[in-house]
């Protein structure tokens, strides 16, 4: 299938041809590596590969170390369903973005965030595009933003022939997973429009209800994670360039609260949290 071939070629070129290429355009997902971020990064890199000059290598990069991929069972599930091997992906610790930037070869597209991690601030000069749904959605209305919707919309406008049934299945699954925790009337107009276009283009796609049912019936709890790994999975970082703040939210007694105010952790775990901050 096209996506597997593309990812396999990315892996091959990544190891053997970076030095001979004029530019490397990396599509970088956010932290954490949620389903929407990963699918958007894969799809947008595939799109760029088809529309960019031949001397530009377009790579989707997952913004986590490979060892942390097991923290995201929902992401692994949909890739396994579509027979896309984990070995095809390029992770943050497998490519030296700083070296590429120092050599003047790097272009960056950020997906699902408009900010780089503090350790990557020196890469800001390489950012050429940001795909951030939060900037286009009123979070006060409780609407669930989706990078996948923005990616589909751009591809439909620029190169609609690139949307295959496999891509439609990936993107539609990502949007539905994002929306399945809200009432149908809370889905944004853009998401509903994109879903309808994909379903009209590929009537063979399974009904929405079937996809959502599969998601709901699949246990997505990451197995065997210790408290530190659970915190790292949901860690979000804020920085003004000088001060770095780590924020983690956990569910305790059916209430979501930040760890700094939580009474559900032991003192030992609290000390771990202070160390992260």
N, C-alpha and C positions, 0 to 999 in steps of 0.2 A: 504494500500500500504506500501511497505517496508520503505520508508523514513519517513512516518508519524509514523509508529510503532517504528522506531529507535529513533526519536525525543521524542516520548512519554516516551520511556524507559529511555532516557537520563534525562528527567525532573524528573521522579520517582526516579532514582538512585541518582540524584543530591541532592534531599532533604533527602533521607533516608540512603544511604549506603556509603557516602564519607569517614566516619570515619573508616569503616571496610575494606576499600580497600587499597592495598599497594601503588598504583600509580594512579594519575589522569592525563591523557594526554589531554590537552586543545588545540584545533585548534582555533586560534584567528585571526579573520579578521582584516582588517585595519580600520582606520578612514579616510575618511568617509565610511559608510557602503553601498558601491555601490553594484550593482547586481553581478558583477564578484567576489567580495570578499566574499559575503554571500554564493553564490552557491558553490564556491570553498571550503569554510570552512565546509559547511554541508556535501558535498560529500567526502572530505578527512577524516573527522571524521568518517563517515560511513565506509569508507574503512579501517581505522585503527581499528575500532571496530571489524571488521571481521578477521583481521590478527594479532591482539595483544593477549597476554596471558589473560586468564579469570579474573585475579585479577587486570587488568588495565581498568579503566573507561575512555572512549574516549568521549569528549564533544566538540561540536561546540559552540563557544561563540561569540556573536555579540559584537563588540568593541564600543558600544554606550550604554547609558542608555535607558531603555525601552521607556521612554517618547519621545525620539528623533526618534523613528522608523517611525513616521508619516512624517518625513522630506524626506523620500525616496519612493515616490509613484511608481517608476518603479520596485523597489524590492518587494513591497507589491503586485503589480499587478500580477507578474508571480507566486508568492506563492498562491495567491487567485485563479488563473486560475487552479492550480494543487491541490486545496483544502487542502493546508497545513496551518493549523491555526496559527495565530500569537502567541497564548498562548503556543505553543510547544517550542518556542525558548528560549534560555538562554541568557540574556543580561549581559553586563559588570558589572552593579550594582546589579546583583543577585547572584554573586559568589565571594567569597573572595580568589582571586588568591594569595595574599600575605601571607595569613594564610597557605594555602596549601604548598606554597614554604618554609615557615618557618618550616613546619612539615616534609620537605623533600619528599613530595609526588608528587610535580608538575613537569610535562614535558610540554613544550610549542612548538607548531609548529606555525610559523607566516605566514600568507597568505597575499600576495599583498604588503608586505613591509618587509624590513630587519631591521627596527628600532621599538623599543617600545616607547610609549609616555614617557615623562620625569618623570611622576608620577610613572611609572612602571619600571624604570631603574633597580631597585633591583631584577627584575625577569629575568635579562639577563642570569644568571647562569642556569636557567631552560630551555633555548631555545635549542632544539635538532635538529630543521630543519627550514629552511626558504624557502618558495615558493614565489619567487619574479620574475615575468616575465620581469621587467625592466632591470634586469641584463643579460638577454639573447636576448634582442631585441634592434636594433639600432634606438633609438628615433630620430636621425638626419634624418632618411629616412621617418619620419612621419608614421611609422608603429604602429598599436595599439596592445600593448602587452596584454596577457590574462592569468590569473592564471588558469582559467578553462581548457585551453588547456594543461597546464603542469600537472594538476591533472588527466585529462583523459589519458594522455600519460602514466603516472606512473601506473595507475590502469590497463590499457590495457597490460602493461608489466608484472605486478605482479599478478593480479587476474582478468583477463578479464571477468570471469563469473559473477562478481559483477555488471557489467554494465547492468542494466535493461532498458526497454524502458522509464520508468519514469525518471530515472537518465539521460539517453541520451537526453530526451526532455529538462530537466532542464539545462544541460551543454551546449547543442547546442543553446538553447535560450540565455544563458548568452554570449556565443561567438558571436552570431549574433547581439545581442544588442551592444556589444563592437565595432563591425565592421560596423554597419549600416550607420555610418556617413562618411565612407571613400569609395572610388571607389573600385570595385572588385579587381583590380590589386594591391591595397594597402594592401590587407589581407596577413598576413604572410604565408609562405609556411607551417609552422607547423599548423596554424589554418585551412588552407584549407585541409591539410592531415587529421586532426582530424575530421573535419566536414564530409569529404567523408567516413571515417571509420564508423562513427556513422550512417550515412545515408545508407550505405551498410548493416550494421548489423541490422538496423531496417527500412526497406523500407516503413513501415506504417507511419513514421514521416511525418508531413505536409511539403510541399515545403518551401524552404527558403524564397521565395518571399512572401508567406502567413504570415510567422512569422514576417518578417520585416514590412510588410504592417500593421499588427496589432499593432506593436510597434509605427509605425509612426502615426497611426490614434488615438492612445490612448493619452489623455492629461495627461502628467506626471508632470505637474506643481503642486507643493505642495500647497494646498489651506490654506489660513488663517494664513500664517506665518508672524510674524513681522520681522523687519529688523535684530534684534539680532538673531532670529532663522535661518534666511537665511544665516547669516554670520557663525553661528555655524555649519550649514550643510556642508559648503564648507571649513571649517577651516582646515588648514594643519600646523603642528608644526615641527619646526626644533630646535634642541638643541645640543650643544657640551658638555652637562653635567653641565655647569655653566650658560650659557646664553640661554634663551628660546625665540624663535622668532615665532610669529604666522603670517601666510600668508593667505590672502583671495583674490581670484580673482573674479571680477564681470564683467558682460557684460554691458557696458555703451555706447550708441550711436554706436552700432555694433562693439565696440572695447573692447577687453579683456585687462584689466590692473589691477595692484595691487591697493588695496584701498589707500595705502599711496600716490599714485600719481593721484588718481581719483578726478575729479571735479564734479562727479554726485551725491555726498552725501551732505546732509546739515551739518552745523557745529556741530549740536548735534550728528549726526551719526559719524562724524569724531572723536569726543571725545570718543564715545563708542569704536571705533577701536583702539585708542591710549591706552585705558584701557586694551584691549585684549593683546596688545603687551607688 
